[in-house]
Amino acid sequence: MRKYISVILATFMIAGCSSIPPRQPPVCTASAMIGGQMTTVQIYDIKKINGQTKYRAGYPFNWKYVIRNNFSRSTCQ
């Protein structure tokens, strides 16, 4: 019975950590106006889709691809 419970707990722990993005250094930084304050956001990837540049932004954008127009300044090339 203990082995059964241990296997179930291990499965839940592994499944809970699967959504954490892999560690990688930021490519550049950008500034966004969030809640009336200028916030520095780390950018982890850049891609172009249909002529639009998208940044994979960290917190507070939750590592999602966001259109470049959401940022006022960036150090990205």
C-alpha positions as CSV (number, residue, x, y, z in Angstrom):
1,M,0.0,0.0,0.0
2,R,2.8,2.4,0.8
3,K,4.4,1.8,-2.6
4,Y,1.1,2.6,-4.3
5,I,0.8,5.9,-2.4
6,S,4.5,6.7,-3.1
7,V,4.0,6.1,-6.8
8,I,0.9,8.3,-6.9
9,L,2.6,11.1,-5.0
10,A,5.7,11.0,-7.3
11,T,3.4,11.1,-10.4
12,F,1.7,14.3,-9.1
13,M,5.0,15.9,-8.3
14,I,6.4,15.2,-11.7
15,A,3.2,16.4,-13.4
16,G,3.1,19.6,-11.4
17,C,6.7,20.6,-12.5
18,S,6.1,19.9,-16.2
19,S,4.7,23.3,-16.9
20,I,7.8,25.1,-15.7
21,P,9.7,26.6,-18.7
22,P,13.3,25.4,-19.2
23,R,16.0,27.7,-18.0
24,Q,17.5,29.9,-20.6
25,P,19.2,33.3,-20.5
26,P,17.2,36.3,-21.7
27,V,18.1,37.5,-25.3
28,C,17.3,41.2,-24.5
29,T,15.1,43.4,-22.4
30,A,12.1,45.6,-23.2
31,S,10.0,48.2,-21.4
32,A,6.2,48.0,-21.1
33,M,3.6,50.3,-19.5
34,I,1.8,48.0,-17.0
35,G,-0.7,49.5,-14.5
36,G,0.6,53.0,-15.2
37,Q,4.2,52.1,-14.4
38,M,7.1,51.5,-16.7
39,T,8.2,47.8,-16.2
40,T,11.3,46.1,-17.6
41,V,10.5,42.7,-19.1
42,Q,13.0,40.1,-20.1
43,I,12.7,38.7,-23.6
44,Y,13.6,35.1,-24.2
45,D,12.9,34.6,-27.9
46,I,12.1,36.7,-31.0
47,K,10.2,35.4,-34.0
48,K,8.4,36.9,-37.1
49,I,5.0,35.7,-38.1
50,N,3.2,37.2,-41.1
51,G,5.3,40.4,-40.9
52,Q,4.7,40.8,-37.2
53,T,7.5,40.6,-34.7
54,K,6.7,38.7,-31.5
55,Y,8.7,38.5,-28.3
56,R,8.6,35.6,-25.9
57,A,8.3,37.7,-22.8
58,G,8.8,36.6,-19.2
59,Y,7.0,37.9,-16.2
60,P,4.4,39.6,-16.2
61,F,3.5,38.1,-19.7
62,N,4.0,34.5,-18.4
63,W,6.5,33.5,-21.1
64,K,4.0,33.9,-23.9
65,Y,4.6,35.4,-27.4
66,V,3.5,39.0,-27.3
67,I,3.4,41.4,-30.3
68,R,6.2,44.0,-30.3
69,N,3.7,46.9,-30.2
70,N,3.0,46.1,-26.5
71,F,6.5,47.5,-25.6
72,S,7.6,51.1,-25.8
73,R,11.4,50.4,-25.9
74,S,13.6,47.4,-26.3
75,T,17.2,46.4,-26.7
76,C,16.3,43.7,-29.1
77,Q,17.7,43.7,-32.7
